[in-house]
Amino acid sequence: MIHKIESEIVDCTVVSNAVKTKEPAPEETTPTKAEVVQMHEKLQRPEMLVGSTYKVKTPMSEHALYITINDIILNQGTEHEQRRPFEIFINSKNMDHFQWVVALTRVISAVFRKGGDATFLVEELKGVFDPKGGYFKRGGRFMPSLVAEIGESIESHMKMIGLIPQENLDDHQKDFIAKKRAELAGNDSPVKSDFPASAQLCSKCNTKAKVFSDGCMTCLSCGDSKCG
């Protein structure tokens, strides 16, 4: 629409479209992103850490080892909250292994704080074999070395906090193993074990629980079988 100006112009202002339509002008806002903290070596240690202690008793020593793993909680209270191992300590009355135990804990703690995937430590430690031979834990589980058992403790901790997925048997496997245990019950074993004395060592779970049943070697601990 055209308007004819017939009087003298003495003042002028700029009217926005928002004023013309009687609507408030939208405020300009810059979207903000939540800062997600990742694990890295420069991350400062908090005053308090949440930890768990694992007792390791081997037939190689009369004194037990106590393995403490402390965790840091990243992005606490947000959808990105994550619990990650931050440091490890090993304590014992037995001082025979003091030097290499201290060295091992410092290296593992450094790997924890470095960030990234630290689950590879489990397989590396569990793959260490003692040249003097390993030992059987209570329950018939074979440990190739003390270092391997430290690795197993770290694995248990990582499973607890969710870094390593839990491997659970299905109902069919549980029923099958329970049935075979019941069939073979009554045999005495020189080693304190839940499995028959004639059981062989399972290469999958390192437990002396593999027996010949129904024409096939089957592990009564993890359910591993060549027959599928």
KELUMPA-312729 format. One record per residue (C-alpha): chain; residue number from 0; x, y, z. Coordinates in pm, 1 decimal, padded with zeros to 6 digits. Example, Ala and Ser with C-alpha at 12.3 -4.5 7.8 and 13.67 -1.06 7.14 Angstrom:
BEGIN
@ch = A, i = 0, px = 01230.0, py = -00450.0, pz = 00780.0
@ch = A, i = 1, px = 01367.0, py = -00106.0, pz = 00714.0
END
This chain:
BEGIN
@ch = A, i = 0, px = 00000.0, py = 00000.0, pz = 00000.0
@ch = A, i = 1, px = 00132.6, py = 00347.6, pz = -00093.8
@ch = A, i = 2, px = 00091.7, py = 00648.8, pz = 00143.1
@ch = A, i = 3, px = 00139.6, py = 01006.7, pz = 00031.0
@ch = A, i = 4, px = 00339.2, py = 01220.6, pz = 00275.4
@ch = A, i = 5, px = 00192.6, py = 01571.9, pz = 00281.6
@ch = A, i = 6, px = 00354.6, py = 01711.6, pz = 00599.3
@ch = A, i = 7, px = 00716.8, py = 01785.9, pz = 00687.3
@ch = A, i = 8, px = 00924.0, py = 01487.2, pz = 00824.4
@ch = A, i = 9, px = 01079.2, py = 01579.6, pz = 01158.2
@ch = A, i = 10, px = 01184.6, py = 01235.0, pz = 01292.9
@ch = A, i = 11, px = 01204.5, py = 00870.6, pz = 01190.5
@ch = A, i = 12, px = 01255.0, py = 00522.7, pz = 01347.2
@ch = A, i = 13, px = 01308.5, py = 00173.4, pz = 01205.1
@ch = A, i = 14, px = 01025.4, py = -00065.5, pz = 01284.8
@ch = A, i = 15, px = 01108.1, py = -00437.7, pz = 01281.2
@ch = A, i = 16, px = 00877.5, py = -00701.6, pz = 01142.5
@ch = A, i = 17, px = 00823.1, py = -00831.4, pz = 01494.8
@ch = A, i = 18, px = 00681.1, py = -00494.9, pz = 01602.9
@ch = A, i = 19, px = 00459.8, py = -00476.5, pz = 01296.1
@ch = A, i = 20, px = 00303.2, py = -00812.3, pz = 01377.1
@ch = A, i = 21, px = 00294.4, py = -00733.2, pz = 01750.7
@ch = A, i = 22, px = 00504.3, py = -01043.6, pz = 01827.0
@ch = A, i = 23, px = 00816.3, py = -01043.7, pz = 02048.5
@ch = A, i = 24, px = 01141.2, py = -01079.9, pz = 01858.3
@ch = A, i = 25, px = 01304.8, py = -01417.6, pz = 01925.0
@ch = A, i = 26, px = 01617.1, py = -01405.0, pz = 02137.7
@ch = A, i = 27, px = 01933.6, py = -01526.8, pz = 01973.8
@ch = A, i = 28, px = 02067.0, py = -01821.9, pz = 02172.8
@ch = A, i = 29, px = 02377.3, py = -02022.2, pz = 02108.8
@ch = A, i = 30, px = 02327.5, py = -02395.2, pz = 02170.0
@ch = A, i = 31, px = 02562.7, py = -02525.2, pz = 02434.6
@ch = A, i = 32, px = 02699.1, py = -02877.2, pz = 02440.3
@ch = A, i = 33, px = 02772.7, py = -03062.2, pz = 02761.5
@ch = A, i = 34, px = 03145.4, py = -03118.0, pz = 02800.6
@ch = A, i = 35, px = 03208.8, py = -03493.0, pz = 02816.9
@ch = A, i = 36, px = 03523.3, py = -03575.2, pz = 03015.1
@ch = A, i = 37, px = 03725.1, py = -03866.4, pz = 02879.0
@ch = A, i = 38, px = 03996.7, py = -04062.7, pz = 03057.1
@ch = A, i = 39, px = 04344.5, py = -03918.5, pz = 02992.4
@ch = A, i = 40, px = 04680.1, py = -03906.1, pz = 03166.9
@ch = A, i = 41, px = 04649.2, py = -03538.7, pz = 03269.4
@ch = A, i = 42, px = 04324.5, py = -03597.5, pz = 03457.7
@ch = A, i = 43, px = 04372.6, py = -03490.9, pz = 03818.4
@ch = A, i = 44, px = 04316.4, py = -03751.2, pz = 04088.7
@ch = A, i = 45, px = 04010.6, py = -03666.3, pz = 04303.7
@ch = A, i = 46, px = 04037.7, py = -03657.3, pz = 04680.1
@ch = A, i = 47, px = 03826.1, py = -03973.9, pz = 04705.2
@ch = A, i = 48, px = 03802.3, py = -04276.7, pz = 04476.2
@ch = A, i = 49, px = 03567.4, py = -04573.8, pz = 04489.3
@ch = A, i = 50, px = 03750.0, py = -04905.9, pz = 04510.3
@ch = A, i = 51, px = 03726.5, py = -05281.8, pz = 04558.8
@ch = A, i = 52, px = 03974.6, py = -05520.1, pz = 04721.8
@ch = A, i = 53, px = 04025.4, py = -05879.5, pz = 04607.8
@ch = A, i = 54, px = 04192.7, py = -06147.6, pz = 04817.9
@ch = A, i = 55, px = 04425.4, py = -06389.5, pz = 04637.1
@ch = A, i = 56, px = 04543.8, py = -06693.8, pz = 04831.4
@ch = A, i = 57, px = 04780.7, py = -06929.2, pz = 04652.5
@ch = A, i = 58, px = 04946.0, py = -07255.9, pz = 04766.0
@ch = A, i = 59, px = 05280.5, py = -07091.0, pz = 04685.7
@ch = A, i = 60, px = 05271.7, py = -06876.2, pz = 04999.4
@ch = A, i = 61, px = 05113.0, py = -06887.2, pz = 05342.4
@ch = A, i = 62, px = 05026.5, py = -06518.6, pz = 05312.4
@ch = A, i = 63, px = 04751.1, py = -06387.4, pz = 05086.1
@ch = A, i = 64, px = 04775.2, py = -06099.1, pz = 04840.6
@ch = A, i = 65, px = 04523.4, py = -05816.2, pz = 04861.6
@ch = A, i = 66, px = 04459.0, py = -05643.9, pz = 04529.7
@ch = A, i = 67, px = 04286.5, py = -05304.7, pz = 04553.8
@ch = A, i = 68, px = 04157.3, py = -05135.0, pz = 04237.6
@ch = A, i = 69, px = 04031.4, py = -04777.2, pz = 04272.0
@ch = A, i = 70, px = 03794.9, py = -04629.6, pz = 04013.5
@ch = A, i = 71, px = 03723.2, py = -04276.0, pz = 03901.1
@ch = A, i = 72, px = 03366.0, py = -04180.5, pz = 03808.9
@ch = A, i = 73, px = 03361.3, py = -03961.7, pz = 03497.4
@ch = A, i = 74, px = 03072.2, py = -03723.1, pz = 03415.4
@ch = A, i = 75, px = 02894.3, py = -03813.2, pz = 03738.1
@ch = A, i = 76, px = 02521.8, py = -03743.9, pz = 03738.8
@ch = A, i = 77, px = 02491.7, py = -03719.1, pz = 03359.7
@ch = A, i = 78, px = 02390.9, py = -03961.4, pz = 03085.3
@ch = A, i = 79, px = 02763.1, py = -03997.8, pz = 03006.0
@ch = A, i = 80, px = 02854.8, py = -04123.8, pz = 03355.0
@ch = A, i = 81, px = 03122.9, py = -04391.2, pz = 03338.7
@ch = A, i = 82, px = 03331.6, py = -04576.8, pz = 03595.3
@ch = A, i = 83, px = 03689.3, py = -04647.0, pz = 03493.7
@ch = A, i = 84, px = 03986.0, py = -04803.7, pz = 03680.1
@ch = A, i = 85, px = 04232.6, py = -04536.7, pz = 03791.3
@ch = A, i = 86, px = 04495.9, py = -04711.4, pz = 04004.9
@ch = A, i = 87, px = 04587.5, py = -05049.1, pz = 04154.3
@ch = A, i = 88, px = 04768.1, py = -05149.0, pz = 04472.8
@ch = A, i = 89, px = 04886.0, py = -05494.1, pz = 04584.0
@ch = A, i = 90, px = 04970.1, py = -05559.9, pz = 04947.8
@ch = A, i = 91, px = 05091.0, py = -05869.7, pz = 05131.4
@ch = A, i = 92, px = 05292.9, py = -05978.5, pz = 05432.4
@ch = A, i = 93, px = 05505.0, py = -06183.3, pz = 05194.7
@ch = A, i = 94, px = 05790.9, py = -05961.4, pz = 05073.8
@ch = A, i = 95, px = 05944.1, py = -06216.9, pz = 04834.6
@ch = A, i = 96, px = 05784.5, py = -06054.3, pz = 04530.6
@ch = A, i = 97, px = 05793.6, py = -05693.9, pz = 04654.7
@ch = A, i = 98, px = 06002.6, py = -05538.6, pz = 04373.9
@ch = A, i = 99, px = 05818.9, py = -05678.6, pz = 04073.5
@ch = A, i = 100, px = 05478.7, py = -05635.4, pz = 04239.6
@ch = A, i = 101, px = 05544.5, py = -05262.4, pz = 04294.1
@ch = A, i = 102, px = 05673.1, py = -05227.3, pz = 03936.8
@ch = A, i = 103, px = 05369.0, py = -05410.2, pz = 03798.6
@ch = A, i = 104, px = 05120.0, py = -05195.2, pz = 03989.7
@ch = A, i = 105, px = 05284.6, py = -04873.8, pz = 03871.7
@ch = A, i = 106, px = 05278.5, py = -04984.1, pz = 03508.3
@ch = A, i = 107, px = 04916.0, py = -05101.4, pz = 03527.4
@ch = A, i = 108, px = 04808.8, py = -04777.2, pz = 03699.7
@ch = A, i = 109, px = 04982.4, py = -04576.3, pz = 03426.1
@ch = A, i = 110, px = 04794.6, py = -04772.9, pz = 03158.5
@ch = A, i = 111, px = 04464.6, py = -04712.4, pz = 03341.8
@ch = A, i = 112, px = 04524.4, py = -04335.2, pz = 03352.4
@ch = A, i = 113, px = 04642.2, py = -04319.2, pz = 02991.7
@ch = A, i = 114, px = 04285.8, py = -04369.6, pz = 02870.6
@ch = A, i = 115, px = 04153.0, py = -04579.7, pz = 02587.7
@ch = A, i = 116, px = 04072.2, py = -04949.0, pz = 02607.6
@ch = A, i = 117, px = 04263.9, py = -05103.5, pz = 02897.9
@ch = A, i = 118, px = 04091.4, py = -05442.9, pz = 02883.7
@ch = A, i = 119, px = 04383.9, py = -05586.4, pz = 02685.0
@ch = A, i = 120, px = 04576.7, py = -05601.1, pz = 03014.4
@ch = A, i = 121, px = 04365.6, py = -05896.9, pz = 03124.0
@ch = A, i = 122, px = 04471.9, py = -06127.2, pz = 02841.4
@ch = A, i = 123, px = 04834.1, py = -06011.9, pz = 02861.3
@ch = A, i = 124, px = 04857.6, py = -06092.5, pz = 03233.0
@ch = A, i = 125, px = 04659.6, py = -06417.5, pz = 03211.5
@ch = A, i = 126, px = 04898.0, py = -06534.8, pz = 02940.1
@ch = A, i = 127, px = 05203.8, py = -06526.3, pz = 03171.9
@ch = A, i = 128, px = 05327.8, py = -06874.9, pz = 03270.9
@ch = A, i = 129, px = 05553.6, py = -06952.1, pz = 03564.6
@ch = A, i = 130, px = 05855.1, py = -07162.6, pz = 03450.2
@ch = A, i = 131, px = 05828.1, py = -07354.7, pz = 03780.0
@ch = A, i = 132, px = 05472.0, py = -07454.2, pz = 03695.3
@ch = A, i = 133, px = 05136.3, py = -07318.1, pz = 03796.8
@ch = A, i = 134, px = 04896.6, py = -07429.3, pz = 04067.8
@ch = A, i = 135, px = 04534.7, py = -07528.0, pz = 04122.1
@ch = A, i = 136, px = 04304.5, py = -07293.7, pz = 04305.2
@ch = A, i = 137, px = 04030.3, py = -07416.8, pz = 04533.0
@ch = A, i = 138, px = 03758.8, py = -07556.6, pz = 04310.5
@ch = A, i = 139, px = 04001.2, py = -07714.4, pz = 04064.2
@ch = A, i = 140, px = 04076.9, py = -07403.8, pz = 03856.8
@ch = A, i = 141, px = 04431.9, py = -07396.8, pz = 03720.6
@ch = A, i = 142, px = 04642.1, py = -07081.8, pz = 03741.6
@ch = A, i = 143, px = 04956.9, py = -07073.6, pz = 03524.4
@ch = A, i = 144, px = 05119.9, py = -06808.8, pz = 03746.2
@ch = A, i = 145, px = 05063.6, py = -06554.3, pz = 04019.9
@ch = A, i = 146, px = 05066.7, py = -06279.5, pz = 03755.1
@ch = A, i = 147, px = 04785.3, py = -06461.5, pz = 03574.3
@ch = A, i = 148, px = 04577.1, py = -06459.8, pz = 03892.0
@ch = A, i = 149, px = 04633.4, py = -06085.1, pz = 03927.0
@ch = A, i = 150, px = 04504.7, py = -06055.3, pz = 03571.1
@ch = A, i = 151, px = 04199.0, py = -06260.9, pz = 03663.4
@ch = A, i = 152, px = 04125.3, py = -06027.5, pz = 03956.1
@ch = A, i = 153, px = 04142.3, py = -05728.5, pz = 03720.2
@ch = A, i = 154, px = 03910.3, py = -05913.0, pz = 03481.5
@ch = A, i = 155, px = 03658.5, py = -05974.9, pz = 03760.9
@ch = A, i = 156, px = 03667.8, py = -05605.5, pz = 03851.5
@ch = A, i = 157, px = 03621.9, py = -05492.4, pz = 03491.2
@ch = A, i = 158, px = 03324.5, py = -05724.9, pz = 03456.3
@ch = A, i = 159, px = 03173.9, py = -05579.2, pz = 03773.4
@ch = A, i = 160, px = 03194.7, py = -05218.9, pz = 03645.2
@ch = A, i = 161, px = 03079.8, py = -05313.2, pz = 03293.8
@ch = A, i = 162, px = 03400.4, py = -05274.3, pz = 03091.7
@ch = A, i = 163, px = 03402.3, py = -05645.4, pz = 03003.8
@ch = A, i = 164, px = 03070.3, py = -05820.3, pz = 02925.4
@ch = A, i = 165, px = 02964.1, py = -06106.9, pz = 03148.0
@ch = A, i = 166, px = 02962.0, py = -06453.4, pz = 02990.5
@ch = A, i = 167, px = 02662.0, py = -06637.4, pz = 03130.9
@ch = A, i = 168, px = 02545.2, py = -06988.6, pz = 03050.2
@ch = A, i = 169, px = 02193.8, py = -07023.1, pz = 02916.2
@ch = A, i = 170, px = 01929.9, py = -07231.5, pz = 03098.8
@ch = A, i = 171, px = 01985.6, py = -07535.2, pz = 02874.8
@ch = A, i = 172, px = 02360.9, py = -07538.6, pz = 02947.4
@ch = A, i = 173, px = 02300.8, py = -07496.3, pz = 03321.3
@ch = A, i = 174, px = 02055.7, py = -07786.6, pz = 03328.1
@ch = A, i = 175, px = 02291.9, py = -08006.5, pz = 03126.9
@ch = A, i = 176, px = 02589.4, py = -07936.5, pz = 03354.8
@ch = A, i = 177, px = 02380.9, py = -07989.0, pz = 03669.5
@ch = A, i = 178, px = 02260.6, py = -08323.6, pz = 03533.4
@ch = A, i = 179, px = 02614.1, py = -08442.4, pz = 03451.7
@ch = A, i = 180, px = 02742.7, py = -08334.6, pz = 03793.3
@ch = A, i = 181, px = 02468.8, py = -08534.1, pz = 03960.3
@ch = A, i = 182, px = 02551.3, py = -08841.0, pz = 03749.4
@ch = A, i = 183, px = 02921.6, py = -08824.4, pz = 03835.6
@ch = A, i = 184, px = 02883.7, py = -08727.8, pz = 04201.9
@ch = A, i = 185, px = 03038.2, py = -08943.8, pz = 04471.6
@ch = A, i = 186, px = 03396.3, py = -08959.3, pz = 04346.8
@ch = A, i = 187, px = 03660.8, py = -08841.4, pz = 04593.7
@ch = A, i = 188, px = 03930.4, py = -08605.3, pz = 04472.5
@ch = A, i = 189, px = 04269.9, py = -08535.3, pz = 04633.8
@ch = A, i = 190, px = 04226.8, py = -08171.2, pz = 04530.6
@ch = A, i = 191, px = 03946.7, py = -07972.8, pz = 04690.8
@ch = A, i = 192, px = 03718.7, py = -07958.1, pz = 04391.1
@ch = A, i = 193, px = 03354.8, py = -07966.7, pz = 04294.1
@ch = A, i = 194, px = 03436.6, py = -08203.4, pz = 04007.1
@ch = A, i = 195, px = 03530.2, py = -08574.0, pz = 03977.5
@ch = A, i = 196, px = 03888.0, py = -08681.3, pz = 04043.6
@ch = A, i = 197, px = 03912.7, py = -08820.8, pz = 03690.8
@ch = A, i = 198, px = 03828.4, py = -08483.8, pz = 03534.9
@ch = A, i = 199, px = 04079.3, py = -08331.9, pz = 03295.3
@ch = A, i = 200, px = 04188.5, py = -07972.2, pz = 03255.1
@ch = A, i = 201, px = 03962.1, py = -07765.0, pz = 03031.0
@ch = A, i = 202, px = 04158.8, py = -07554.5, pz = 02783.4
@ch = A, i = 203, px = 03885.6, py = -07289.0, pz = 02772.7
@ch = A, i = 204, px = 03831.1, py = -07206.7, pz = 03141.0
@ch = A, i = 205, px = 04146.9, py = -07368.1, pz = 03293.7
@ch = A, i = 206, px = 03935.1, py = -07573.4, pz = 03533.6
@ch = A, i = 207, px = 03993.9, py = -07942.7, pz = 03600.1
@ch = A, i = 208, px = 03635.0, py = -08022.9, pz = 03512.0
@ch = A, i = 209, px = 03638.2, py = -08190.1, pz = 03169.7
@ch = A, i = 210, px = 03492.7, py = -08541.4, pz = 03169.8
@ch = A, i = 211, px = 03404.7, py = -08802.9, pz = 02905.8
@ch = A, i = 212, px = 03029.8, py = -08834.8, pz = 02893.6
@ch = A, i = 213, px = 02788.8, py = -08959.6, pz = 02624.8
@ch = A, i = 214, px = 03077.2, py = -09015.3, pz = 02386.5
@ch = A, i = 215, px = 03215.5, py = -08662.7, pz = 02415.6
@ch = A, i = 216, px = 03451.5, py = -08459.4, pz = 02634.6
@ch = A, i = 217, px = 03244.4, py = -08198.0, pz = 02819.0
@ch = A, i = 218, px = 03348.0, py = -07935.3, pz = 03074.1
@ch = A, i = 219, px = 03129.3, py = -07931.9, pz = 03383.7
@ch = A, i = 220, px = 03235.5, py = -07575.9, pz = 03465.8
@ch = A, i = 221, px = 03195.9, py = -07369.5, pz = 03146.9
@ch = A, i = 222, px = 03001.6, py = -07619.2, pz = 02932.9
@ch = A, i = 223, px = 03263.1, py = -07637.3, pz = 02656.8
@ch = A, i = 224, px = 03211.9, py = -07948.1, pz = 02443.0
@ch = A, i = 225, px = 03346.4, py = -08073.8, pz = 02111.7
@ch = A, i = 226, px = 03002.0, py = -08212.6, pz = 02035.0
@ch = A, i = 227, px = 02846.4, py = -07866.7, pz = 02031.4
END
